[in-house]
Amino acid sequence: MNMEAKKVPSHPRTAIVTGAARGIGLETATRLVRDGYRVALVDRDPQVKDSAAALGAESAVAVAVDVAAAEAPLQVAEAVRGWAPPSVLVNNAGISPKVNGRSNGLLQIEQAEWDLVMNVNLYAAFRMCQQFIPGMRDMGWGRIVNVASLAGRSKSIVAGATYMASKAALLGLSRSIASQFGPDGITCNSVAPGRVDTLMGAAGGTGQNTDYAAQIPVGRIGKAHEVAAAILYLASEDAAFVNGAVIDINGGFFMS
Ligand SMILES: NC(=O)c1ccc[n+]([C@@H]2O[C@H](COP(=O)([O-])OP(=O)(O)OC[C@H]3O[C@@H](n4cnc5c(N)ncnc54)[C@H](O)[C@@H]3O)[C@@H](O)[C@H]2O)c1
């Protein structure tokens, strides 16, 4: 255990962002590239190839995989071989199943939905952390940012039980990693967005978001770049003393 100030890896550093074909993940990957990172954009949507191409072949690589697949972390590691070992990992891929724009009630949830949501929102992050923490530990520097949700922090007016449970568990995973690997120069933090204007945030239709916005003190739902900005901060050297924290990004809908 080295309690000295940790060495900051020199550029170009490597970052991994899951769920980066669009939305919060793409906004995060774009900002990391702008900050001089090489970024692996991981997504099951083939659109990820265009998203990465738009950022430039020197700076971005697409990894078109389902993060829920057990082999996904190895495929990501393979894709960035030859780059600096990854020092930033953003676990952002997530799903929130809807039926006609609404989450299933507890009594309607089938085992398959539970397993799918846990696999994508929680187990995939766990496996990515297991894959990339050893390299960060060797460097003595790492940043893990997990994209949780307001729904993992408090009650939700839109999310279902599977989603809420997965995001609350992701916060627990984050705190465990923060405790265990802080001494190795690795921080692990989370962001907990409220309603954000992405494809996921549009699932309930504009009427639902208008009603939602009326209950948010700032009077609107959030934008992907507003979440990405917080992720970039948590991934930065400036955030070295922030560990195991959750940044709520919800316009004041939930205040803790
Ligand atoms: N939009 C919101 O209102 C909101 C609120 C709170 C938290 N979040 C969280 O923010 C994160 C990003 O969501 P977003 O709003 O940008 O939604 P989005 O649906 O626009 O983007 C999610 C991305 O994740 C990818 N993805 C989903 N499942 C995947 C899998 N199994 N393997 C690989 N990629 C997968 C999708 O293809 C998509 O590109 C999610 O974790 C979500 O739970 C979103």
The ligand as an SDF file (V2000), in Angstrom:
LIG
                    3D

 44 48  0  0  0  0  0  0  0  0999 V2000
  -32.0250    9.2520  -19.2100 N   0  0  0  0  0  0  0  0  0  0  0  0
  -32.3940    9.2460  -17.9380 C   0  0  0  0  0  0  0  0  0  0  0  0
  -33.4410    9.8290  -17.5630 O   0  0  0  0  0  0  0  0  0  0  0  0
  -31.5250    8.5630  -16.8980 C   0  0  0  0  0  0  0  0  0  0  0  0
  -31.7760    8.8230  -15.5520 C   0  0  0  0  0  0  0  0  0  0  0  0
  -30.9980    8.2220  -14.5750 C   0  0  0  0  0  0  0  0  0  0  0  0
  -29.9760    7.3590  -14.9480 C   0  0  0  0  0  0  0  0  0  0  0  0
  -29.7600    7.1160  -16.2700 N   0  0  0  0  0  0  0  0  0  0  0  0
  -28.6840    6.1760  -16.5980 C   0  0  0  0  0  0  0  0  0  0  0  0
  -27.7810    6.7830  -17.4930 O   0  0  0  0  0  0  0  0  0  0  0  0
  -27.1450    5.7510  -18.2610 C   0  0  0  0  0  0  0  0  0  0  0  0
  -27.1540    6.1610  -19.7160 C   0  0  0  0  0  0  0  0  0  0  0  0
  -28.4940    6.2320  -20.1580 O   0  0  0  0  0  0  0  0  0  0  0  0
  -29.0020    7.2490  -21.2690 P   0  0  0  0  0  0  0  0  0  0  0  0
  -29.9910    8.1350  -20.6260 O   0  0  0  0  0  0  0  0  0  0  0  0
  -27.8710    7.8580  -22.0010 O   0  0  0  0  0  0  0  0  0  0  0  0
  -29.8530    6.2330  -22.1540 O   0  0  0  0  0  0  0  0  0  0  0  0
  -29.7350    5.7300  -23.6570 P   0  0  0  0  0  0  0  0  0  0  0  0
  -30.7330    4.6470  -23.7660 O   0  0  0  0  0  0  0  0  0  0  0  0
  -29.7840    6.8740  -24.5880 O   0  0  0  0  0  0  0  0  0  0  0  0
  -28.2490    5.1390  -23.7360 O   0  0  0  0  0  0  0  0  0  0  0  0
  -27.9070    3.9070  -23.1420 C   0  0  0  0  0  0  0  0  0  0  0  0
  -26.8430    3.2590  -23.9930 C   0  0  0  0  0  0  0  0  0  0  0  0
  -26.5040    2.0060  -23.3730 O   0  0  0  0  0  0  0  0  0  0  0  0
  -26.4750    1.0220  -24.3780 C   0  0  0  0  0  0  0  0  0  0  0  0
  -26.7410   -0.2920  -23.8060 N   0  0  0  0  0  0  0  0  0  0  0  0
  -27.8710   -0.7020  -23.1910 C   0  0  0  0  0  0  0  0  0  0  0  0
  -27.7570   -1.9840  -22.8550 N   0  0  0  0  0  0  0  0  0  0  0  0
  -26.5330   -2.3890  -23.2600 C   0  0  0  0  0  0  0  0  0  0  0  0
  -25.8490   -3.6250  -23.2050 C   0  0  0  0  0  0  0  0  0  0  0  0
  -26.4110   -4.7240  -22.6780 N   0  0  0  0  0  0  0  0  0  0  0  0
  -24.5980   -3.6890  -23.7060 N   0  0  0  0  0  0  0  0  0  0  0  0
  -24.0270   -2.6030  -24.2710 C   0  0  0  0  0  0  0  0  0  0  0  0
  -24.6350   -1.4170  -24.3610 N   0  0  0  0  0  0  0  0  0  0  0  0
  -25.8790   -1.3140  -23.8640 C   0  0  0  0  0  0  0  0  0  0  0  0
  -27.5610    1.4350  -25.3720 C   0  0  0  0  0  0  0  0  0  0  0  0
  -27.4110    0.7980  -26.6320 O   0  0  0  0  0  0  0  0  0  0  0  0
  -27.3550    2.9450  -25.4030 C   0  0  0  0  0  0  0  0  0  0  0  0
  -26.4060    3.3300  -26.3770 O   0  0  0  0  0  0  0  0  0  0  0  0
  -27.9010    4.4670  -17.9450 C   0  0  0  0  0  0  0  0  0  0  0  0
  -27.1660    3.6870  -17.0290 O   0  0  0  0  0  0  0  0  0  0  0  0
  -29.1700    4.9360  -17.3030 C   0  0  0  0  0  0  0  0  0  0  0  0
  -29.7130    3.9900  -16.4210 O   0  0  0  0  0  0  0  0  0  0  0  0
  -30.4900    7.7000  -17.2530 C   0  0  0  0  0  0  0  0  0  0  0  0
  1  2  1  0
  2  3  2  0
  2  4  1  0
  4  5  1  0
  4 44  2  0
  5  6  2  0
  6  7  1  0
  7  8  2  0
  8  9  1  0
  8 44  1  0
  9 10  1  0
  9 42  1  0
 10 11  1  0
 11 12  1  0
 11 40  1  0
 12 13  1  0
 13 14  1  0
 14 15  2  0
 14 16  1  0
 14 17  1  0
 17 18  1  0
 18 19  2  0
 18 20  1  0
 18 21  1  0
 21 22  1  0
 22 23  1  0
 23 24  1  0
 23 38  1  0
 24 25  1  0
 25 26  1  0
 25 36  1  0
 26 27  1  0
 26 35  1  0
 27 28  2  0
 28 29  1  0
 29 30  1  0
 29 35  2  0
 30 31  1  0
 30 32  2  0
 32 33  1  0
 33 34  2  0
 34 35  1  0
 36 37  1  0
 36 38  1  0
 38 39  1  0
 40 41  1  0
 40 42  1  0
 42 43  1  0
M  CHG  2   8   1  16  -1
M  END
$$$$
